[in-house]
Amino acid sequence: MLLFFYFQTRFAAIHGMINKNAVRINKEIDMNKEYYVGDHVDTVNHVAFFVADLEESVQFYQEVFGFEVLYYAVVEVANERLAMLRYKNLTLELLWVPTRTVEELREKYLAVDHHIAFEVDDIEAVKAKLLKHPKITCEEAEIRNVPNLGGIDMRVTFFRGINGERFEIMQNVNR
């Protein structure tokens, strides 16, 4: 019992230190930077990655984690087929390109086979702000229209973060 109390007390002390550090870090964020877009972000829309076999991957996430299929779609401009899955509050996008192997896709996207997507209220304003950041690069010259993606019309574009990570900004044009 004494050992349990020691670990419980130690965990609480460490947890308290972590929370204090997190608060200190958050206070140092300068939201007045010309490239700050947090006030435009509504939510994280989804996390995505490429798969070698779409149906096998959907089945895996259903059977192992309990995901449900929201819809299947085709993005013709990118020659991609996708499945959007949901488990609780997490939406997972599985992307399959029938003309390429997963290895080819990783090479094409600088060994990054995934992305995180932020849904924003004004994609033009967000893109303009992000382009002001000295270490962020935009992958696409134009914002693309992706019609009828699961019944929703989206505008999307991709960026590379400071470590080469890939992220998408997207706006639901039906709102």
Disulfide bonds with the S-S distance in Angstrom:
none
